Amino acid sequence: MPGVDFNRLRHEITMEHVLNLLGFEWTRRRGDQWYGYCPVHQSEPKHRTAFSVNVAKACYYCHQCRSCGDQFQLWAEANNTPLHPAAIDLCHRLGTEVPWVRRW
């Protein structure tokens, strides 16, 4: 199976696209930094700000389950799939063409 050009894909699929697909609703917001329930492990109400995401930098971190990464890692973790198939699935769900890399 050919590879996926993640550098190109990062410009096409934003963290906000992924958060919307996951149904993420922030409970607190400070500019580009959003806080809320973790979409990876479905945090409890007492941990309503355990999940922190910077939408401008496209990175997230959960202070409870320690999950972290970019928008593709978030989609992979939330759907319990490896990164490569998760990126392909994300492209299909958003109607984006998969940027294949045919040569290494």
Secondary structure by P-SEA (a helix, b strand, c coil): ccccaaaaaaacccaaaaaaaaccccccccccbbbcccccccccccccccccccccccbbbbccccccccaaaaaaaaacccaaaaaaaaaaaacccccccccc
